[in-house]
Amino acid sequence: MGLALLDVADVVRRYPVVIEYFSHASEETFFEDLAKLPGGQETCDSIWNYLGNYGMRCPGKIDITIISPWMN
């Protein structure tokens, strides 16, 4: 599950505008607004794929928008 979430993070990190959107996203229109951004549809697809496989479970508080020190 954790490795699959890193796949989502790999997609998100390619698009700075998506990372910026996450800081002020609307709960009501999250996916609709995200899909309008460059890389947004790819990000949506990646998130939905993750949720389809694992649901709302998550191994802890993980910030997918930054590279962890151990990833360098």
Secondary structure, DSSP 8 states (H G I E B T S, - for coil): -HHHHHHHHHHHHT-HHHHHHHTT--STTHHHHHHTSTTHHHHHHHHHHHHHHHTT--SS---TTS--GGG-
